[in-house]
Amino acid sequence: MRSLATAEILPPEPMTLEAWADMDEDEPGELVDGHLEDEEVPNHLHEAVVAWLLATLHGWASQRRAAVLGSDHKLGVSKTHGRKPDISMYAPGTRLGRGSLSRTAPLLVVEVLSPRPRDIRRDRLDKRAEYAHFGVKLYLLVDPEARVLELHELGADGRYVLDAAAEGKLRLPGCEGLELDLDALWAEVAWIVDDVSDEQAPRDAEATEGDDDVV
């Protein structure tokens, strides 16, 4: 009985990267110090930015056999930490195999900030340090509320150098021909998530009333 009681109060055993990678895809969470940590809860603004960036990056990468993967892709950034970036893009020619965990650093990782303070801190501080140590050359941090993209480029000293842009075109170092048209991004996002205009609202209401008359 004593051993059973002792077992009940002991903390759970740390989860390995392999066990985390083998979890069902419906199971959320990132691995931090061997334990699951809740992921961010994305809103429409977050998802609209991710969708635009995925399409743009894939258009460039598909011509160069460079893999672009979404938020279910798992990175083993250290022995005890596993992350699931919003977007991961690998260098042209990189092959990942059939497994569910990558120990190869992507060329580019993208994180889109969510409103919660703890999510902002995680992306700006924790993940930034982890991705640098992992060897991710380009870390793109997007603040959709401020409409700013922060490009962190890994230097020879293993630290990121920051370059930020809010408008115009952002060129990604080492990715010849790849430009992010920020004006097009914000215009697309505004169309998707901004409130319905005063002129559109009555038309929507009339359409709804018309539907109610249909038998």
N, C-alpha and C positions, 0 to 999 in steps of 0.2 A: 504493500500500500504506500509506503514511503516513497519508493521509486516512482510510482505512478503520479503521486502528488507533486513530486519534484519536476517530473517531465511536463506537467501541466503549466508550471509557472516559468519554464525556460523559454527564452525567445526562440522564434522559428529559425531553422537553419538557413543561412544565406542561400539564395538561389544562384545557380551557375548561369553563365551566358548560354550554355547549351540548353538548359531547361527553359530559360526564357525564350529562346529562339523556337523551341518546340511547342510553345503554347498555342492554343487555337487562335486563329486570326481574329476571332470575335472578342478575345480577351484583351482589354486595353491595358496600357501601362508601359512605362519605360523602366529599365533596371538601374537603380542607383545604390551603390554600396551593397549589392547583393539583395536588394529588396525592391518590390514594385512601387513605383511612384505614379500617381494619377497624371494622365495626360491633360493638355489644355482642352477646353471646350470651344470649338470654333463657331463663329457666327457667319452670317451670309457674306459680310465684308471680307473676312478672312478667306473663305472658300472661293470667292470671286477672284481675289488676287492670286491664289494658288492655281486656279484653273487657267488664268491668262499666262502665268509664267510657265506652267507645264507645257501648254501648247507652243509657246514661243521657243522654249528650250528644245522641245522635241523636233520642231521644224529644222533647227540647226543640227541637232545631234543625229537625226535619222540619216543624213547624207554622209555621216562620218563614222557610222557604227559605234556611236557612243550611247551608252544606256542612260535613260532618264527614268527614274522610279519615284513613286509617290510615297505617301505617309505610312504605308504598311511595311515598307522596306526597313529592315533592322540592321543597325551597325553595332559591331562590338568594338566600342571606342577604347576600352581598357578591359582588364580582367574582371572588374566588378561593375562596369557601367555599359549599358546598352541603350542606344538612342534610336528614335524613329523621326528623322527630319521630315518637314513638309515635302521637300524635294531633294533628291540626290542625283547628281549627274557625274558619270565617270568619264575618265579620259578616253578618247577614241581608241578602240581596239581592246579595251579591258573586258575580260570574260570573268563572270562571277560563279559559274557552275549552277547546280540545281539545288543547293542548300537554301536555308531560310535565314542565314546569318552571314553578313559580310564583314570580314576582317581587313578588307582592302579599303583604303581611304578614297572617297570620291574626289574628283577634281573640284566639284562645287557642291556646297550644301546650302539650302535655302530654308530659313525659318521666317514665318510671318507672325508678327506679334499679335497676341490676343489681349483684351482689355485688363484681365486680372493681374494685379501687381506681382503675384508670385510667378505667373507665367512670364511676365516681362523680365523679372530678375533671372529666371532660369535661362531664357534665351540670350540675354545680354551678358551674363556673367558665367554661369555654370557651363552652358553648352559652348560658349565661345572658348573657354579654356580647354575643354575636352576636345573640341574639334581641332584646335591648334596642336595639342599634344598628339592627336591621332594622325596628323599630317594632311588635313584638308587644306588645299592651297587657297581656295576662295570660299569665304563665308558671306553669304548675302543675307542681310537682316532687313526685313521690310516692315516699316511702321505705316500701316494703311490709314490710320487716323491722321497722322501728320503728313501723309503722302511723301514719304522720304524713303529712299533705298540707301542702306549703308553697306558698302563693299569692303570687307576685311580681307586683305591679301597677306598671305603668310610670308614673313621675311626670313632671311638667312639665319636669324637668331631664334627662330621658332615662335616669334610673336607676330600678331596681326598688325598691319598698318591700315588705318581707316581712310576711306574715301567715300564721301556722301554726295548724293544727287537727288534733286526733287523734280527736275524737269529736263527736257531735251533727251539726249540719247546717252546711255551708259554702256561703255565698251568693257567687256570682261577680258582681263589680261590672260594671254595664253589660249584664247578662243578666237582665232582669226575669223572675222566676218560676223561675229555674234554681237549684236547690239540690242539693248533693251530700250524701246521707245516709251519713255515714261509718260509722255503726254497721251499716247494711245492707251496705255495701261489705265491711267486715272479716268480717262473718258469712258472706257469700257466699264470700269467698276462703278462709276457714278450712274451710268445708265441702268445697271443691274440693281443697285441697292438704295439709290436715293428715293425719297418719298414720292408718291404719285402726285403729279401736278394738279392744281385746282381745276384745270380744264379737263384732265383725264378722269378725275373722280366722278363727275356727273355721267360721263359716257359709260363708265363701268357700272354705275348704279342702274342706268337704263337697260344695259345688257342683262343685268341680273333680273330686273323686273320682267323683261321679255321672256327669260327662261322660265319664270314661275308660271307664265300663262300657258306654257306648252303642256298638253295632257299626255 
